[in-house]
């Protein structure tokens, strides 16, 4: 008792003595604990919500729970199904459980590359859709001319039969294009895929320019016809008559061709030697402006044809549409600048002049 009293008096009279005693006790309790192990236990405790003492008492179980809790398996199942399938196989999981992040990253990279290739390749079906839509318009417009002969000279109207055929081809092409275009909840990712498809469409028409000696007119006509054909077909699918659909398709095609004129000369100039950086920047700037104008005019035109929302609701969607167009245009434009300049360099090395 006297010792305790003496210690209390000493602590009061000499605070440093008390601090030393506290340090001695703390050190003696902690000296058997491995610092790194304890730090890891605290981290596990924070992540799992289990007391530190429990983590220290059951280190293996707590480490397992921590590892399992660190992975969002619901998200992993959506983004990396192959990795999830591997982990579902217990034997394979034993070999790969410590490399989930790398496996998931590899799978995502492969998936993105595959999606990009699919988006680019969808331009073939988009072209077919536009061409079939144009043929549908021609046959449906001319079909009434043969109606008086049907049942008299002709057993049926061949133009109407042809129109039905072109309609089916267009619809199948549209469905195939949609199927190849990757789906994403991300505006940026969807815009990138759209840009890759647009790049494919533009590059597919490059031979028209080369064949014409560098004239932009064939390419502009091709883009206008493709857009017009798609728009005509879409209007017909919505139940619009031939004439209203024709007006809508023609206006959409004219907008497309007209706005492409803004940047196309600068793009084609890249096929000639010199000033690649200046020409590329000029094209990218002009193309951004032209595509923004085209998007907003075409979407306004589409809204006017089938106003399924108020004008106010339409305006609310414009900023998002502008951002999507900007991203898609940057992707398509950047790709085209790179490819066009590459073609110019190759042709120069081989002593061939493209245009």
C-alpha positions as CSV (number, residue, x, y, z in Angstrom):
1,X,0.0,0.0,0.0
2,X,2.9,2.3,0.9
3,X,4.5,1.6,-2.5
4,X,1.3,2.6,-4.3
5,X,1.0,5.7,-2.2
6,X,4.6,6.6,-2.8
7,X,4.2,6.1,-6.5
8,X,1.1,8.3,-6.5
9,X,3.0,11.0,-4.7
10,X,6.0,10.6,-7.0
11,X,3.8,10.9,-10.1
12,X,2.2,14.1,-8.7
13,X,5.6,15.6,-7.9
14,X,7.4,14.3,-11.0
15,X,5.2,14.1,-14.1
16,X,8.1,12.8,-16.2
17,X,8.2,9.8,-13.9
18,X,4.5,9.0,-14.7
19,X,5.1,9.4,-18.4
20,X,8.0,7.0,-18.2
21,X,5.9,4.5,-16.3
22,X,3.2,4.7,-18.9
23,X,5.7,4.2,-21.7
24,X,7.2,1.2,-19.9
25,X,3.8,-0.4,-19.6
26,X,2.8,0.3,-23.2
27,X,6.1,-1.1,-24.5
28,X,5.9,-4.2,-22.4
29,X,2.4,-5.0,-23.7
30,X,3.3,-4.3,-27.3
31,X,6.8,-5.8,-27.5
32,X,5.5,-9.2,-28.5
33,X,3.4,-7.8,-31.4
34,X,4.9,-7.7,-34.9
35,X,4.4,-4.1,-36.1
36,X,3.7,-5.0,-39.7
37,X,1.2,-7.7,-38.7
38,X,-0.6,-5.3,-36.4
39,X,-0.8,-2.6,-39.0
40,X,-2.2,-5.1,-41.5
41,X,-4.7,-6.3,-38.8
42,X,-5.9,-2.7,-38.3
43,X,-6.4,-2.3,-42.1
44,X,-8.3,-5.6,-42.2
45,X,-10.4,-4.5,-39.2
46,X,-11.3,-1.2,-40.9
47,X,-12.4,-3.0,-44.1
48,X,-14.3,-5.8,-42.5
49,X,-15.7,-3.9,-39.4
50,X,-14.3,-6.6,-37.1
51,X,-12.4,-5.6,-33.9
52,X,-8.6,-5.7,-34.2
53,X,-8.3,-8.3,-31.4
54,X,-10.5,-10.6,-33.4
55,X,-8.4,-10.2,-36.5
56,X,-5.3,-11.0,-34.5
57,X,-7.0,-14.0,-33.0
58,X,-8.3,-15.3,-36.3
59,X,-5.8,-14.0,-38.9
60,X,-6.4,-16.6,-41.6
61,X,-10.2,-16.3,-41.5
62,X,-10.2,-12.5,-41.3
63,X,-7.7,-12.3,-44.2
64,X,-10.0,-14.5,-46.3
65,X,-13.1,-12.4,-45.5
66,X,-11.1,-9.3,-46.3
67,X,-10.0,-10.7,-49.7
68,X,-13.6,-11.7,-50.6
69,X,-15.0,-8.4,-49.5
70,X,-12.5,-6.4,-51.5
71,X,-14.0,-7.7,-54.8
72,X,-17.4,-6.4,-56.1
73,X,-18.5,-9.7,-57.7
74,X,-21.8,-8.2,-59.0
75,X,-19.8,-5.6,-61.0
76,X,-17.2,-8.1,-62.0
77,X,-19.9,-10.4,-63.4
78,X,-21.0,-7.6,-65.7
79,X,-17.6,-6.3,-66.8
80,X,-15.5,-9.5,-66.8
81,X,-17.7,-12.6,-67.3
82,X,-14.7,-14.8,-68.3
83,X,-12.9,-13.9,-65.1
84,X,-16.0,-14.7,-63.1
85,X,-16.3,-18.1,-64.9
86,X,-12.7,-18.9,-64.1
87,X,-13.3,-18.1,-60.4
88,X,-16.4,-20.2,-60.4
89,X,-14.1,-23.2,-61.1
90,X,-12.6,-24.0,-57.7
91,X,-9.5,-25.6,-59.1
92,X,-8.7,-22.7,-61.4
93,X,-9.7,-20.2,-58.7
94,X,-7.0,-21.7,-56.4
95,X,-4.4,-20.9,-59.0
96,X,-5.7,-17.4,-60.0
97,X,-7.4,-15.9,-57.0
98,X,-4.5,-13.6,-56.3
99,X,-4.5,-12.2,-59.8
100,X,-8.1,-11.2,-60.3
101,X,-7.3,-7.5,-61.0
102,X,-4.9,-8.3,-63.8
103,X,-7.2,-11.0,-65.3
104,X,-10.1,-8.6,-65.2
105,X,-8.0,-5.8,-66.8
106,X,-6.8,-8.1,-69.6
107,X,-10.4,-9.2,-70.3
108,X,-11.6,-5.6,-70.4
109,X,-8.8,-4.6,-72.8
110,X,-9.7,-7.5,-75.1
111,X,-13.4,-6.6,-74.9
112,X,-12.7,-2.9,-75.7
113,X,-10.6,-3.9,-78.7
114,X,-13.3,-6.3,-79.9
115,X,-16.0,-3.6,-79.4
116,X,-14.0,-1.1,-81.3
117,X,-13.5,-3.5,-84.2
118,X,-17.2,-4.4,-84.2
119,X,-18.3,-0.7,-84.1
120,X,-15.9,0.1,-87.0
121,X,-17.1,-2.9,-89.0
122,X,-20.8,-1.9,-88.6
123,X,-20.3,0.7,-91.3
124,X,-20.8,-1.9,-93.9
125,X,-24.4,-2.5,-92.8
126,X,-24.9,1.2,-92.4
127,X,-23.9,1.7,-96.0
128,X,-26.2,-1.1,-97.1
129,X,-29.1,0.5,-95.1
130,X,-28.6,3.8,-96.8
131,X,-28.4,2.4,-100.3
132,X,-31.4,0.1,-99.8
133,X,-33.3,3.1,-98.4
134,X,-32.5,5.1,-101.5
135,X,-33.7,2.2,-103.7
136,X,-36.8,1.9,-101.7
137,X,-37.6,5.5,-102.2
138,X,-37.0,5.2,-106.0
139,X,-39.3,2.2,-106.4
140,X,-42.0,3.4,-104.1
141,X,-42.1,6.8,-105.9
142,X,-42.3,5.3,-109.3
143,X,-44.6,2.4,-108.4
144,X,-47.9,4.4,-108.9
145,X,-47.0,4.8,-112.6
146,X,-47.5,1.0,-113.2
147,X,-50.6,0.6,-111.1
148,X,-53.0,1.2,-114.0
149,X,-51.3,-1.7,-115.9
150,X,-51.6,-4.1,-113.0
151,X,-54.3,-6.8,-113.6
152,X,-54.5,-5.8,-117.3
153,X,-51.1,-6.0,-118.9
154,X,-49.0,-6.9,-115.8
155,X,-50.0,-9.6,-113.3
156,X,-48.7,-7.4,-110.5
157,X,-46.8,-4.2,-110.1
158,X,-43.1,-5.2,-110.2
159,X,-42.0,-1.9,-108.6
160,X,-44.1,-2.5,-105.6
161,X,-42.7,-6.0,-105.3
162,X,-39.2,-4.4,-105.6
163,X,-40.0,-1.8,-103.0
164,X,-41.0,-4.5,-100.6
165,X,-37.7,-6.3,-101.2
166,X,-35.7,-3.2,-100.7
167,X,-37.6,-2.4,-97.5
168,X,-36.7,-5.8,-96.1
169,X,-33.0,-5.4,-97.1
170,X,-32.9,-2.0,-95.5
171,X,-34.5,-3.2,-92.3
172,X,-32.2,-6.3,-92.1
173,X,-29.2,-4.0,-92.6
174,X,-30.3,-1.6,-89.9
175,X,-30.8,-4.5,-87.5
176,X,-27.4,-5.9,-88.4
177,X,-25.7,-2.5,-87.9
178,X,-27.5,-2.1,-84.5
179,X,-26.4,-5.7,-83.5
180,X,-22.8,-5.0,-84.3
181,X,-22.7,-1.6,-82.5
182,X,-21.6,-2.3,-78.9
183,X,-24.0,-1.2,-76.2
184,X,-22.8,1.0,-73.3
185,X,-24.4,3.0,-70.5
186,X,-21.5,5.5,-70.8
187,X,-22.1,8.5,-73.0
188,X,-18.4,8.7,-73.8
189,X,-18.0,5.1,-74.7
190,X,-21.1,5.1,-76.9
191,X,-19.8,8.3,-78.7
192,X,-16.5,6.6,-79.3
193,X,-18.2,3.6,-81.0
194,X,-20.3,6.0,-83.1
195,X,-17.2,7.8,-84.1
196,X,-15.6,4.6,-85.3
197,X,-18.6,3.7,-87.4
198,X,-18.6,7.2,-88.9
199,X,-14.9,6.9,-89.7
200,X,-15.6,3.6,-91.5
201,X,-18.3,5.2,-93.6
202,X,-16.1,8.1,-94.6
203,X,-13.1,6.0,-95.5
204,X,-15.3,3.7,-97.5
205,X,-16.1,6.6,-99.8
206,X,-12.5,7.7,-100.2
207,X,-12.1,5.6,-103.5
208,X,-14.8,7.9,-105.0
209,X,-12.6,10.9,-104.3
210,X,-9.4,9.2,-105.7
211,X,-11.3,8.0,-108.8
212,X,-12.5,11.6,-109.5
213,X,-9.1,13.1,-109.2
214,X,-9.5,14.6,-105.7
215,X,-13.0,16.1,-106.2
216,X,-15.1,16.2,-103.1
217,X,-18.5,16.0,-104.9
218,X,-18.7,12.2,-105.2
219,X,-18.0,11.7,-101.5
220,X,-20.5,14.4,-100.5
221,X,-23.1,12.8,-102.8
222,X,-22.5,9.4,-101.3
223,X,-22.9,10.7,-97.7
224,X,-26.0,12.6,-98.6
225,X,-27.6,9.6,-100.4
226,X,-26.7,7.3,-97.5
227,X,-28.1,9.6,-94.8
228,X,-31.2,10.4,-97.0
229,X,-31.9,6.7,-97.6
230,X,-31.6,5.9,-93.9
231,X,-33.9,8.8,-93.0
232,X,-36.4,8.0,-95.7
233,X,-36.6,4.4,-94.5
234,X,-36.9,5.4,-90.8
235,X,-39.8,7.7,-91.7
236,X,-41.6,5.0,-93.6
237,X,-41.1,2.6,-90.7
238,X,-42.9,5.2,-88.5
239,X,-45.9,5.1,-90.8
240,X,-45.2,8.3,-92.8
241,X,-46.3,8.5,-96.4
242,X,-44.0,8.4,-99.4
243,X,-44.0,12.2,-100.0
244,X,-43.5,13.2,-96.3
245,X,-40.8,10.6,-96.0
246,X,-39.1,11.8,-99.2
247,X,-39.1,15.4,-98.0
248,X,-37.7,14.3,-94.6
249,X,-35.0,12.0,-96.2
250,X,-34.0,14.6,-98.7
251,X,-33.6,17.4,-96.1
252,X,-31.6,15.1,-93.8
253,X,-29.3,14.2,-96.7
254,X,-28.8,17.8,-97.8
255,X,-27.9,18.8,-94.2
256,X,-25.4,15.9,-94.1
257,X,-23.8,16.8,-97.5
258,X,-23.9,20.5,-96.8
259,X,-22.2,20.4,-93.4
260,X,-19.6,17.9,-94.7
261,X,-18.5,20.5,-97.2
262,X,-17.1,22.6,-94.2
263,X,-14.3,20.3,-93.3
264,X,-13.9,17.9,-96.2
265,X,-11.6,20.0,-98.4
266,X,-9.1,20.3,-95.5
267,X,-9.2,16.5,-95.0
268,X,-8.6,15.8,-98.7
269,X,-5.7,18.2,-98.6
270,X,-3.9,15.8,-96.4
271,X,-3.4,13.5,-99.4
272,X,-1.0,16.2,-100.7
273,X,2.5,16.7,-99.3
274,X,3.4,19.3,-96.7
275,X,1.7,21.1,-93.8
276,X,0.3,17.9,-92.2
277,X,-0.1,19.5,-88.7
278,X,-1.7,22.7,-90.0
279,X,-4.1,20.8,-92.3
280,X,-5.0,18.3,-89.7
281,X,-5.9,20.9,-87.1
282,X,-7.8,22.9,-89.7
283,X,-9.9,19.8,-90.6
284,X,-10.5,18.8,-86.9
285,X,-11.7,22.3,-86.0
286,X,-13.9,22.7,-89.1
287,X,-15.3,19.2,-88.7
288,X,-16.3,19.8,-85.1
289,X,-18.2,22.9,-86.2
290,X,-19.8,21.1,-89.2
291,X,-20.9,18.1,-87.2
292,X,-22.4,20.1,-84.4
293,X,-24.5,22.1,-86.9
294,X,-25.5,18.8,-88.7
295,X,-26.4,17.1,-85.4
296,X,-28.6,19.9,-84.2
297,X,-30.3,20.5,-87.5
298,X,-31.0,16.9,-88.1
299,X,-32.3,16.2,-84.6
300,X,-34.5,19.3,-84.9
301,X,-35.8,18.0,-88.2
302,X,-36.4,14.6,-86.7
303,X,-38.3,16.2,-83.7
304,X,-40.4,18.2,-86.1
305,X,-41.4,15.1,-88.1
306,X,-42.4,13.1,-85.0
307,X,-42.6,15.3,-82.0
308,X,-43.0,12.7,-79.2
309,X,-41.7,15.2,-76.6
310,X,-42.2,18.9,-75.9
311,X,-39.8,21.4,-77.4
312,X,-38.6,22.1,-73.9
313,X,-37.7,18.5,-73.3
314,X,-36.0,18.4,-76.7
315,X,-33.8,21.4,-75.7
316,X,-32.9,19.8,-72.4
317,X,-31.2,16.9,-74.3
318,X,-29.1,19.2,-76.5
319,X,-26.1,19.6,-74.2
320,X,-25.7,15.9,-73.9
321,X,-26.1,15.4,-77.6
322,X,-23.5,18.1,-78.3
323,X,-21.0,16.4,-76.0
324,X,-21.6,13.0,-77.7
325,X,-21.1,14.6,-81.1
326,X,-17.9,16.3,-80.0
327,X,-16.4,13.0,-78.8
328,X,-17.6,11.0,-81.8
329,X,-16.2,13.7,-84.2
330,X,-12.9,13.8,-82.4
331,X,-12.5,10.0,-82.7
332,X,-13.6,9.8,-86.3
333,X,-11.6,13.0,-87.3
334,X,-8.5,11.9,-85.5
335,X,-8.6,8.5,-87.1
336,X,-9.2,9.9,-90.6
337,X,-6.3,12.5,-90.3
338,X,-3.9,9.7,-89.3
339,X,-5.0,7.4,-92.1
340,X,-5.0,10.1,-94.7
341,X,-1.5,11.3,-93.8
342,X,-0.3,7.7,-93.7
343,X,-1.6,7.1,-97.3
344,X,0.1,10.3,-98.4
345,X,3.4,9.2,-96.9
346,X,3.2,5.7,-98.4
347,X,2.3,7.1,-101.8
348,X,5.2,9.5,-101.7
349,X,7.7,6.8,-100.8
350,X,6.4,4.7,-103.7
351,X,6.4,7.6,-106.2
352,X,2.7,7.6,-106.6
353,X,0.4,10.6,-106.5
354,X,-3.0,9.9,-105.1
355,X,-4.7,13.1,-106.2
